[in-house]
Structure formats: structure tokens, C-alpha cells
Amino acid sequence: MERLTVRWCAVPMTDTPILVLGARGKTGRRVTARLTDLGVPVRAASRSTGTRFEWADRATWGPALDAPAPSTSSR
């Protein structure tokens, strides 16, 4: 399988963090790391992070979508 390399990236012109669900998983961890490396504010959410998100528990949806200070990374 060939690996895709991103040669450019448009960084959003906003301070609003991007919510990455499943940030502790294989793909979410990589997405979070890449966004953080690009200087994009990130809210890393999963069942086991400070910003807790669980699809089956609707009580976690609101707090995950509210935007306090962005996370630097979940690495």
C-alpha cells in the first residue's frame, strides 16, 4: 500500500478548535498530532481523554462540543 503525503495544508483562520473524536485511536491520534503540528487548535475527545465523548452516552455530547480552551495534544 502506498503512503499519501500531504504537501500543503490550508490552516483555518479561526481560533475555534477542531473536535477530533476517537483521538486516542490509531487514526484519531495521527489526525490530532498532524493538526497540532500545523498549529491548528484541537479538542481531543475519546472515551478516555479529559474531554470525554461516548456515542452511547448522550450526556457526553454537549460538554465535548462546548469549546473551552483547546487541547495541545493527546500524544
N, CA, C and O atoms as a printed pandas DataFrame, in Angstrom:
     atom_number atom_name residue_name chain_id  residue_number  x_coord  y_coord  z_coord
0              1         N          MET        A               1    0.838   -1.177    0.000
1              2        CA          MET        A               1    0.000    0.000    0.000
2              3         C          MET        A               1    0.883    1.241    0.000
3              4         O          MET        A               1    1.845    1.328    0.763
4              5         N          GLU        A               2    0.556    2.185   -0.848
5              6        CA          GLU        A               2    1.322    3.412   -0.963
6              7         C          GLU        A               2    0.883    4.420    0.090
7              8         O          GLU        A               2   -0.302    4.516    0.408
8              9         N          ARG        A               3    1.817    5.156    0.618
9             10        CA          ARG        A               3    1.523    6.146    1.654
10            11         C          ARG        A               3    1.296    7.513    1.017
11            12         O          ARG        A               3    2.068    7.934    0.155
12            13         N          LEU        A               4    0.255    8.198    1.432
13            14        CA          LEU        A               4   -0.080    9.517    0.922
14            15         C          LEU        A               4    0.662   10.588    1.711
15            16         O          LEU        A               4    0.651   10.578    2.942
16            17         N          THR        A               5    1.295   11.495    1.015
17            18        CA          THR        A               5    1.997   12.601    1.655
18            19         C          THR        A               5    1.293   13.903    1.311
19            20         O          THR        A               5    1.087   14.212    0.138
20            21         N          VAL        A               6    0.928   14.656    2.322
21            22        CA          VAL        A               6    0.297   15.953    2.103
22            23         C          VAL        A               6    1.401   16.983    1.945
23            24         O          VAL        A               6    2.238   17.138    2.834
24            25         N          ARG        A               7    1.409   17.678    0.838
25            26        CA          ARG        A               7    2.460   18.645    0.552
26            27         C          ARG        A               7    2.074   20.058    0.967
27            28         O          ARG        A               7    2.951   20.912    1.097
28            29         N          TRP        A               8    0.810   20.325    1.174
29            30        CA          TRP        A               8    0.344   21.633    1.622
30            31         C          TRP        A               8   -0.918   21.431    2.441
31            32         O          TRP        A               8   -1.576   20.395    2.354
32            33         N          CYS        A               9   -1.231   22.400    3.207
33            34        CA          CYS        A               9   -2.441   22.323    4.024
34            35         C          CYS        A               9   -2.941   23.735    4.271
35            36         O          CYS        A               9   -2.180   24.617    4.669
36            37         N          ALA        A              10   -4.210   23.936    4.032
37            38        CA          ALA        A              10   -4.826   25.225    4.336
38            39         C          ALA        A              10   -5.190   25.222    5.815
39            40         O          ALA        A              10   -6.056   24.460    6.247
40            41         N          VAL        A              11   -4.536   26.065    6.578
41            42        CA          VAL        A              11   -4.811   26.157    8.007
42            43         C          VAL        A              11   -5.980   27.108    8.202
43            44         O          VAL        A              11   -5.963   28.227    7.687
44            45         N          PRO        A              12   -7.004   26.669    8.947
45            46        CA          PRO        A              12   -8.161   27.532    9.129
46            47         C          PRO        A              12   -7.799   28.844    9.821
47            48         O          PRO        A              12   -6.940   28.874   10.702
48            49         N          MET        A              13   -8.446   29.902    9.425
49            50        CA          MET        A              13   -8.207   31.219   10.002
50            51         C          MET        A              13   -9.181   31.444   11.159
51            52         O          MET        A              13   -9.976   32.384   11.137
52            53         N          THR        A              14   -9.113   30.588   12.149
53            54        CA          THR        A              14  -10.010   30.668   13.290
54            55         C          THR        A              14   -9.298   30.156   14.530
55            56         O          THR        A              14   -8.358   29.366   14.448
56            57         N          ASP        A              15   -9.763   30.620   15.671
57            58        CA          ASP        A              15   -9.235   30.113   16.934
58            59         C          ASP        A              15  -10.124   29.016   17.496
59            60         O          ASP        A              15   -9.831   28.445   18.547
60            61         N          THR        A              16  -11.209   28.727   16.793
61            62        CA          THR        A              16  -12.126   27.684   17.241
62            63         C          THR        A              16  -11.463   26.329   17.040
63            64         O          THR        A              16  -11.051   26.005   15.927
64            65         N          PRO        A              17  -11.354   25.533   18.100
65            66        CA          PRO        A              17  -10.680   24.239   17.964
66            67         C          PRO        A              17  -11.492   23.244   17.143
67            68         O          PRO        A              17  -12.721   23.302   17.098
68            69         N          ILE        A              18  -10.782   22.344   16.503
69            70        CA          ILE        A              18  -11.401   21.247   15.771
70            71         C          ILE        A              18  -11.548   20.080   16.730
71            72         O          ILE        A              18  -10.583   19.673   17.376
72            73         N          LEU        A              19  -12.753   19.545   16.820
73            74        CA          LEU        A              19  -13.023   18.403   17.696
74            75         C          LEU        A              19  -12.656   17.124   16.959
75            76         O          LEU        A              19  -13.220   16.821   15.908
76            77         N          VAL        A              20  -11.708   16.374   17.514
77            78        CA          VAL        A              20  -11.308   15.091   16.940
78            79         C          VAL        A              20  -11.869   14.001   17.835
79            80         O          VAL        A              20  -11.417   13.818   18.965
80            81         N          LEU        A              21  -12.855   13.280   17.323
81            82        CA          LEU        A              21  -13.446   12.176   18.078
82            83         C          LEU        A              21  -12.586   10.933   17.887
83            84         O          LEU        A              21  -12.057   10.698   16.801
84            85         N          GLY        A              22  -12.450   10.146   18.934
85            86        CA          GLY        A              22  -11.606    8.958   18.864
86            87         C          GLY        A              22  -10.134    9.324   18.827
87            88         O          GLY        A              22   -9.339    8.652   18.172
88            89         N          ALA        A              23   -9.771   10.387   19.529
89            90        CA          ALA        A              23   -8.417   10.931   19.466
90            91         C          ALA        A              23   -7.354   10.009   20.047
91            92         O          ALA        A              23   -6.165   10.242   19.829
92            93         N          ARG        A              24   -7.736    8.991   20.765
93            94        CA          ARG        A              24   -6.753    8.037   21.302
94            95         C          ARG        A              24   -6.603    6.805   20.423
95            96         O          ARG        A              24   -5.762    5.946   20.687
96            97         N          GLY        A              25   -7.426    6.719   19.373
97            98        CA          GLY        A              25   -7.356    5.582   18.461
98            99         C          GLY        A              25   -6.238    5.746   17.443
99           100         O          GLY        A              25   -5.534    6.755   17.435
100          101         N          LYS        A              26   -6.083    4.750   16.592
101          102        CA          LYS        A              26   -4.998    4.752   15.612
102          103         C          LYS        A              26   -5.075    5.965   14.675
103          104         O          LYS        A              26   -4.082    6.673   14.503
104          105         N          THR        A              27   -6.220    6.206   14.082
105          106        CA          THR        A              27   -6.361    7.321   13.143
106          107         C          THR        A              27   -6.490    8.647   13.865
107          108         O          THR        A              27   -5.843    9.624   13.487
108          109         N          GLY        A              28   -7.322    8.695   14.906
109          110        CA          GLY        A              28   -7.534    9.939   15.650
110          111         C          GLY        A              28   -6.255   10.492   16.243
111          112         O          GLY        A              28   -6.053   11.706   16.258
112          113         N          ARG        A              29   -5.396    9.627   16.729
113          114        CA          ARG        A              29   -4.108   10.048   17.295
114          115         C          ARG        A              29   -3.259   10.739   16.231
115          116         O          ARG        A              29   -2.618   11.756   16.498
116          117         N          ARG        A              30   -3.263   10.178   15.027
117          118        CA          ARG        A              30   -2.481   10.762   13.932
118          119         C          ARG        A              30   -3.071   12.087   13.452
119          120         O          ARG        A              30   -2.337   13.033   13.167
120          121         N          VAL        A              31   -4.394   12.149   13.365
121          122        CA          VAL        A              31   -5.054   13.398   12.959
122          123         C          VAL        A              31   -4.768   14.493   13.978
123          124         O          VAL        A              31   -4.443   15.621   13.608
124          125         N          THR        A              32   -4.890   14.163   15.258
125          126        CA          THR        A              32   -4.623   15.128   16.322
126          127         C          THR        A              32   -3.181   15.626   16.261
127          128         O          THR        A              32   -2.929   16.826   16.366
128          129         N          ALA        A              33   -2.251   14.717   16.094
129          130        CA          ALA        A              33   -0.829   15.088   16.030
130          131         C          ALA        A              33   -0.552   15.991   14.833
131          132         O          ALA        A              33    0.168   16.982   14.955
132          133         N          ARG        A              34   -1.119   15.655   13.683
133          134        CA          ARG        A              34   -0.870   16.453   12.466
134          135         C          ARG        A              34   -1.452   17.854   12.604
135          136         O          ARG        A              34   -0.790   18.835   12.267
136          137         N          LEU        A              35   -2.680   17.958   13.095
137          138        CA          LEU        A              35   -3.295   19.274   13.284
138          139         C          LEU        A              35   -2.494   20.105   14.280
139          140         O          LEU        A              35   -2.268   21.295   14.063
140          141         N          THR        A              36   -2.066   19.474   15.371
141          142        CA          THR        A              36   -1.273   20.167   16.380
142          143         C          THR        A              36    0.054   20.660   15.788
143          144         O          THR        A              36    0.474   21.788   16.047
144          145         N          ASP        A              37    0.709   19.806   14.994
145          146        CA          ASP        A              37    1.966   20.196   14.342
146          147         C          ASP        A              37    1.772   21.385   13.405
147          148         O          ASP        A              37    2.684   22.191   13.224
148          149         N          LEU        A              38    0.588   21.494   12.812
149          150        CA          LEU        A              38    0.284   22.602   11.904
150          151         C          LEU        A              38   -0.171   23.860   12.641
151          152         O          LEU        A              38   -0.417   24.895   12.021
152          153         N          GLY        A              39   -0.282   23.762   13.971
153          154        CA          GLY        A              39   -0.684   24.919   14.760
154          155         C          GLY        A              39   -2.186   25.137   14.826
155          156         O          GLY        A              39   -2.645   26.213   15.209
156          157         N          VAL        A              40   -2.948   24.123   14.457
157          158        CA          VAL        A              40   -4.404   24.212   14.491
158          159         C          VAL        A              40   -4.879   23.833   15.889
159          160         O          VAL        A              40   -4.457   22.804   16.417
160          161         N          PRO        A              41   -5.754   24.645   16.507
161          162        CA          PRO        A              41   -6.274   24.279   17.826
162          163         C          PRO        A              41   -7.123   23.005   17.738
163          164         O          PRO        A              41   -7.971   22.872   16.856
164          165         N          VAL        A              42   -6.882   22.079   18.660
165          166        CA          VAL        A              42   -7.537   20.771   18.642
166          167         C          VAL        A              42   -8.200   20.489   19.977
167          168         O          VAL        A              42   -7.635   20.794   21.027
168          169         N          ARG        A              43   -9.397   19.907   19.947
169          170        CA          ARG        A              43  -10.040   19.341   21.140
170          171         C          ARG        A              43  -10.030   17.835   20.930
171          172         O          ARG        A              43  -10.805   17.314   20.128
172          173         N          ALA        A              44   -9.172   17.141   21.635
173          174        CA          ALA        A              44   -9.059   15.693   21.517
174          175         C          ALA        A              44  -10.083   15.045   22.438
175          176         O          ALA        A              44  -10.040   15.232   23.654
176          177         N          ALA        A              45  -11.003   14.283   21.854
177          178        CA          ALA        A              45  -12.048   13.642   22.651
178          179         C          ALA        A              45  -12.092   12.140   22.375
179          180         O          ALA        A              45  -11.944   11.689   21.239
180          181         N          SER        A              46  -12.295   11.398   23.430
181          182        CA          SER        A              46  -12.484    9.952   23.318
182          183         C          SER        A              46  -13.109    9.472   24.618
183          184         O          SER        A              46  -13.450   10.274   25.487
184          185         N          ARG        A              47  -13.256    8.174   24.744
185          186        CA          ARG        A              47  -13.816    7.637   25.978
186          187         C          ARG        A              47  -12.859    7.772   27.151
187          188         O          ARG        A              47  -13.271    7.652   28.304
188          189         N          SER        A              48  -11.554    8.026   26.861
189          190        CA          SER        A              48  -10.578    8.034   27.943
190          191         C          SER        A              48   -9.750    9.317   28.055
191          192         O          SER        A              48   -8.743    9.330   28.762
192          193         N          THR        A              49  -10.153   10.402   27.369
193          194        CA          THR        A              49   -9.410   11.662   27.474
194          195         C          THR        A              49  -10.115   12.603   28.434
195          196         O          THR        A              49  -11.216   12.314   28.902
196          197         N          GLY        A              50   -9.480   13.724   28.726
197          198        CA          GLY        A              50  -10.088   14.740   29.589
198          199         C          GLY        A              50  -11.402   15.235   29.017
199          200         O          GLY        A              50  -12.359   15.456   29.760
200          201         N          THR        A              51  -11.460   15.413   27.689
201          202        CA          THR        A              51  -12.714   15.734   27.020
202          203         C          THR        A              51  -13.332   14.398   26.653
203          204         O          THR        A              51  -12.991   13.799   25.633
204          205         N          ARG        A              52  -14.243   13.942   27.496
205          206        CA          ARG        A              52  -14.817   12.616   27.320
206          207         C          ARG        A              52  -15.944   12.652   26.300
207          208         O          ARG        A              52  -16.789   13.546   26.340
208          209         N          PHE        A              53  -15.964   11.680   25.380
209          210        CA          PHE        A              53  -17.032   11.543   24.404
210          211         C          PHE        A              53  -17.332   10.074   24.201
211          212         O          PHE        A              53  -16.434    9.275   23.935
212          213         N          GLU        A              54  -18.590    9.729   24.327
213          214        CA          GLU        A              54  -19.039    8.351   24.136
214          215         C          GLU        A              54  -20.337    8.411   23.338
215          216         O          GLU        A              54  -21.324    8.984   23.800
216          217         N          TRP        A              55  -20.340    7.823   22.143
217          218        CA          TRP        A              55  -21.545    7.864   21.296
218          219         C          TRP        A              55  -22.773    7.358   22.035
219          220         O          TRP        A              55  -23.858    7.914   21.868
220          221         N          ALA        A              56  -22.632    6.324   22.842
221          222        CA          ALA        A              56  -23.776    5.717   23.516
222          223         C          ALA        A              56  -24.255    6.529   24.725
223          224         O          ALA        A              56  -25.318    6.237   25.272
224          225         N          ASP        A              57  -23.500    7.533   25.145
225          226        CA          ASP        A              57  -23.863    8.337   26.319
226          227         C          ASP        A              57  -24.084    9.784   25.903
227          228         O          ASP        A              57  -23.133   10.561   25.815
228          229         N          ARG        A              58  -25.341   10.147   25.645
229          230        CA          ARG        A              58  -25.665   11.495   25.163
230          231         C          ARG        A              58  -25.239   12.598   26.126
231          232         O          ARG        A              58  -25.065   13.742   25.707
232          233         N          ALA        A              59  -25.070   12.283   27.384
233          234        CA          ALA        A              59  -24.643   13.288   28.367
234          235         C          ALA        A              59  -23.228   13.792   28.068
235          236         O          ALA        A              59  -22.861   14.876   28.523
236          237         N          THR        A              60  -22.431   13.033   27.318
237          238        CA          THR        A              60  -21.062   13.459   26.991
238          239         C          THR        A              60  -21.004   14.315   25.734
239          240         O          THR        A              60  -19.973   14.932   25.467
240          241         N          TRP        A              61  -22.065   14.368   24.963
241          242        CA          TRP        A              61  -22.055   15.093   23.693
242          243         C          TRP        A              61  -21.915   16.597   23.886
243          244         O          TRP        A              61  -21.066   17.225   23.253
244          245         N          GLY        A              62  -22.728   17.174   24.743
245          246        CA          GLY        A              62  -22.710   18.620   24.965
246          247         C          GLY        A              62  -21.361   19.130   25.456
247          248         O          GLY        A              62  -20.811   20.055   24.860
248          249         N          PRO        A              63  -20.812   18.555   26.525
249          250        CA          PRO        A              63  -19.508   19.018   27.011
250          251         C          PRO        A              63  -18.396   18.875   25.959
251          252         O          PRO        A              63  -17.490   19.707   25.911
252          253         N          ALA        A              64  -18.450   17.850   25.131
253          254        CA          ALA        A              64  -17.423   17.681   24.099
254          255         C          ALA        A              64  -17.547   18.749   23.016
255          256         O          ALA        A              64  -16.545   19.167   22.437
256          257         N          LEU        A              65  -18.768   19.190   22.743
257          258        CA          LEU        A              65  -18.985   20.191   21.702
258          259         C          LEU        A              65  -18.803   21.621   22.195
259          260         O          LEU        A              65  -18.548   22.519   21.393
260          261         N          ASP        A              66  -18.929   21.846   23.500
261          262        CA          ASP        A              66  -18.649   23.173   24.046
262          263         C          ASP        A              66  -17.165   23.428   23.865
263          264         O          ASP        A              66  -16.359   22.499   23.915
264          265         N          ALA        A              67  -16.801   24.689   23.655
265          266        CA          ALA        A              67  -15.405   24.958   23.311
266          267         C          ALA        A              67  -14.667   25.797   24.347
267          268         O          ALA        A              67  -14.492   26.999   24.146
268          269         N          PRO        A              68  -14.226   25.187   25.459
269          270        CA          PRO        A              68  -13.310   25.920   26.329
270          271         C          PRO        A              68  -11.917   25.933   25.699
271          272         O          PRO        A              68  -11.797   25.838   24.477
272          273         N          ALA        A              69  -10.895   26.044   26.487
273          274        CA          ALA        A              69   -9.519   26.102   25.954
274          275         C          ALA        A              69   -9.203   24.854   25.139
275          276         O          ALA        A              69   -9.558   23.745   25.538
276          277         N          PRO        A              70   -8.528   25.031   23.981
277          278        CA          PRO        A              70   -8.172   23.873   23.162
278          279         C          PRO        A              70   -7.077   23.031   23.802
279          280         O          PRO        A              70   -6.268   23.515   24.593
280          281         N          SER        A              71   -7.081   21.764   23.435
281          282        CA          SER        A              71   -6.047   20.841   23.891
282          283         C          SER        A              71   -4.822   21.004   23.002
283          284         O          SER        A              71   -4.945   21.337   21.823
284          285         N          THR        A              72   -3.653   20.772   23.560
285          286        CA          THR        A              72   -2.442   20.857   22.744
286          287         C          THR        A              72   -2.212   19.558   22.002
287          288         O          THR        A              72   -1.768   19.571   20.854
288          289         N          SER        A              73   -2.507   18.437   22.637
289          290        CA          SER        A              73   -2.318   17.151   22.004
290          291         C          SER        A              73   -2.718   16.058   22.957
291          292         O          SER        A              73   -2.784   16.268   24.169
292          293         N          SER        A              74   -2.991   14.873   22.403
293          294        CA          SER        A              74   -3.280   13.715   23.256
294          295         C          SER        A              74   -2.165   12.701   23.181
295          296         O          SER        A              74   -2.336   11.557   23.602
296          297         N          ARG        A              75   -1.011   13.108   22.646
297          298        CA          ARG        A              75    0.106   12.165   22.479
298          299         C          ARG        A              75    0.693   11.746   23.785
299          300         O          ARG        A              75    1.638   10.958   23.813
